[in-house]
Amino acid sequence: MGKVKLLLDVIGDLRSLADSLQAVADVVAENDGSAEMTSTKELEEKARTKAAAKKNTAKKTVKAEPEEKPLTLEEVRAVLAEKSRAGHTAEVKELLNKHGADKLSEIDPSEYPALLTDAEVL
């Protein structure tokens, strides 16, 4: 599931970037009506502070989701079918035998994560 983790990291980074841009826009909007100009460094610092606060809130929201949900038979079947189509049919059958079954439907769902880990090596 490394690809899913990578995609979640990218999504988090994009949200952080969007929050940073929003913070900069807010600071610029606040200073639009004021007679006194603030230095660029002060604007950047305000934007960083707001972005950091929003980023921390976003990270807490993302971490509140369950890290791993239980794998379903359909998800495992899809991965193994892809491996089989890629020419690894014999290896897939060996993996099923290694996990104690001739068919995927006979494998205990608690074995799914280990089975997928073994399948990623193919």
C-alpha positions as CSV (number, residue, x, y, z in Angstrom):
1,M,0.0,0.0,0.0
2,G,3.0,2.3,-0.5
3,K,1.3,4.0,-3.5
4,V,-1.7,4.9,-1.4
5,K,0.5,6.4,1.3
6,L,2.4,8.4,-1.4
7,L,-0.9,9.7,-2.8
8,L,-2.1,10.8,0.6
9,D,1.2,12.6,1.2
10,V,0.8,14.4,-2.2
11,I,-2.8,15.4,-1.3
12,G,-1.6,16.7,2.0
13,D,1.1,18.7,0.4
14,L,-1.4,20.2,-2.1
15,R,-3.7,21.1,0.7
16,S,-0.8,22.8,2.5
17,L,0.1,24.7,-0.6
18,A,-3.5,25.8,-1.1
19,D,-3.7,26.9,2.6
20,S,-0.4,28.9,2.1
21,L,-1.8,30.6,-1.0
22,Q,-5.0,31.4,0.8
23,A,-3.1,32.9,3.7
24,V,-1.1,35.1,1.4
25,A,-4.3,36.2,-0.3
26,D,-5.8,37.0,3.1
27,V,-2.8,39.1,4.1
28,V,-2.8,41.0,0.8
29,A,-6.6,41.6,1.2
30,E,-6.2,42.9,4.7
31,N,-3.5,45.3,3.6
32,D,-5.3,46.5,0.5
33,G,-7.4,49.0,2.5
34,S,-4.8,50.2,4.8
35,A,-2.9,53.4,4.3
36,E,0.4,52.1,5.7
37,M,2.3,49.5,3.6
38,T,3.8,46.5,5.5
39,S,7.2,45.2,4.5
40,T,7.4,42.1,2.4
41,K,9.1,40.2,5.2
42,E,6.2,41.0,7.6
43,L,3.7,39.8,5.0
44,E,5.6,36.6,4.4
45,E,5.8,36.0,8.2
46,K,2.1,36.5,8.6
47,A,1.4,34.2,5.7
48,R,3.7,31.5,7.1
49,T,2.0,31.8,10.5
50,K,-1.4,31.4,9.1
51,A,-0.4,28.6,6.8
52,A,1.3,26.7,9.6
53,A,-1.8,26.9,11.8
54,K,-4.0,25.7,8.9
55,K,-1.5,22.9,8.1
56,N,-1.5,21.7,11.7
57,T,-5.3,21.6,11.6
58,A,-5.3,19.7,8.3
59,K,-2.7,17.2,9.5
60,K,-4.9,16.5,12.6
61,T,-7.9,15.9,10.3
62,V,-6.0,13.6,8.0
63,K,-4.6,11.6,11.0
64,A,-8.1,11.2,12.5
65,E,-8.9,8.8,9.6
66,P,-8.1,5.2,10.2
67,E,-4.6,4.3,9.0
68,E,-5.6,1.0,7.5
69,K,-9.1,-0.3,6.8
70,P,-9.5,-4.0,6.5
71,L,-8.9,-5.4,3.0
72,T,-11.8,-6.9,1.1
73,L,-11.8,-10.0,-1.0
74,E,-12.5,-7.9,-4.1
75,E,-9.4,-5.7,-3.5
76,V,-7.1,-8.7,-3.1
77,R,-8.7,-10.4,-6.1
78,A,-8.1,-7.3,-8.2
79,V,-4.4,-7.2,-7.3
80,L,-3.8,-10.9,-7.8
81,A,-5.7,-10.8,-11.1
82,E,-3.5,-8.0,-12.3
83,K,-0.4,-10.0,-11.4
84,S,-1.8,-13.1,-13.1
85,R,-2.5,-11.1,-16.3
86,A,1.1,-9.8,-16.1
87,G,2.3,-13.4,-16.5
88,H,2.7,-14.4,-12.9
89,T,-0.1,-17.0,-12.8
90,A,2.0,-19.8,-11.4
91,E,3.5,-17.5,-8.7
92,V,0.0,-16.3,-7.7
93,K,-1.1,-20.0,-7.3
94,E,2.0,-20.6,-5.2
95,L,1.2,-17.6,-3.0
96,L,-2.3,-19.0,-2.4
97,N,-0.9,-22.4,-1.5
98,K,1.6,-20.7,0.8
99,H,-1.3,-19.1,2.7
100,G,-3.1,-22.3,3.0
101,A,-5.7,-22.5,0.2
102,D,-6.2,-23.5,-3.4
103,K,-8.6,-20.6,-4.1
104,L,-8.6,-17.0,-2.9
105,S,-12.1,-17.4,-1.4
106,E,-10.7,-20.1,1.0
107,I,-8.1,-17.8,2.5
108,D,-8.8,-16.3,5.9
109,P,-9.3,-12.5,5.6
110,S,-6.7,-11.9,8.3
111,E,-4.2,-13.3,5.8
112,Y,-5.0,-10.6,3.1
113,P,-2.3,-8.1,4.2
114,A,0.4,-10.7,4.2
115,L,-0.8,-12.1,0.9
116,L,-0.7,-8.6,-0.7
117,T,2.7,-8.0,0.7
118,D,4.0,-11.2,-0.9
119,A,2.2,-10.3,-4.2
120,E,3.9,-6.9,-4.4
121,V,7.3,-8.7,-4.7
122,L,6.1,-10.4,-8.0
